[in-house]
Amino acid sequence: STRLSGSRTGVFVGVCSHSMDYYILEKDAASSGSTYIGTGTAHNIIAGRLSYIFDWRGPSIAVDTACSSSLTAIHLAVQSLRAGETDLCVAGGVNVLLTPEFTIHASEMDMFAPDGRCKPFDARADGFVRSEGCGVVLLKRLRDAQADNNRILAVIRASAANQDGRSNGLTAPNGLSQQAVIRQALAQANVPARAVSYIETHGTGTVLGDPIEAESIFAALGRRDTPCFIGSAKANIGHTEGAAGVAGLIKTVLSLQHDAIPPLCHFRKLSPHIPQREDFVFPTALQPWPRGGQPRRAGVSSFGWSGTNVHLLLEEAPAEPQRKSAPPDH
């Protein structure tokens, strides 16, 4: 929009370094001497081009923390808004698969499910499948969005990020760090763990990662009187890597909007490596999620194989104020 020209609008885009496919194609093509190959294949230009085209003057940053890239980008956008350096942020992530190189390497590392399905938390979980995607959200400070009469879909009450440090291996998850990042977000929002009724997980469907994540959620949220539902968008769309976190965020916002939690696709029987808990539910059918006396809240997690963990705490949008109808003109 031209009315945002010159504004303090920031751009934060998550993109994995393994999405070098377009560069590989350009380098190998006859047109490799093109004047525009540099700007056409540089990840930093993914963010910079948007700021250039729309003449936005806020920070413009491409972020790579592997699979948590897009949620890290959103976390940084939230921080930028809170610091007052931006008034609007365009944040999200993108993943495109054009060449087979990384798929071959990941296959050699035995990362993929032979049936091409992500089966998070299921006894049949045996890997993930790569997929493409692009997701973007617009973020504003709540008071500004209300003052501007914007349509508010949900509120990010808190965002937290940390690192695994030295885990069992370079790409192995660290359960204690996952617990810590969830607790960080809860403490930042001053929200009790029992107030969270849904967790959108990283949930890739791997034998090692799923049990660690499930037990981290159980430990961070503790015993509960009301059930907390657990889901993963990857069961439906696969692992969008650099765009995985924003996919989970968008799914959770849609769930709040539609007052329902979708079933965990491909889930049949809980993994034997995950303890059975009645207060945490892996839904196999659509679950109603109605508004009540307290705002509904949900967590969204995203973890990178580099060790960077991010957790957002979402809250349903505040009820819109009742507009007084215009008096009759007679």
Salt bridges, closest charged atoms under 4 A:
ASP28 OD1 - LYS27 NZ 3.47
ASP55 OD1 - ARG57 NE 2.74
ASP87 OD1 - ARG8 NH2 2.84
ASP87 OD1 - ARG141 NH2 2.63
GLU108 OE1 - HIS105 ND1 3.90
ASP115 OD1 - LYS119 NZ 2.81
ASP122 OD2 - ARG124 NE 2.94
ASP126 OD1 - LYS119 NZ 2.92
ASP144 OD2 - ARG141 NE 3.01
ASP148 OD2 - LYS140 NZ 2.60
GLU200 OE1 - LYS251 NZ 2.97
GLU241 OE2 - ARG130 NE 2.62
ASP259 OD1 - ARG296 NH1 2.97
ASP279 OD1 - ARG277 NE 2.89
GLU315 OE1 - ARG157 NH1 2.60
GLU315 OE1 - ARG297 NE 2.72
GLU316 OE2 - ARG291 NH1 2.82
GLU316 OE1 - ARG296 NE 2.48
GLU320 OE1 - ARG323 NH1 3.95
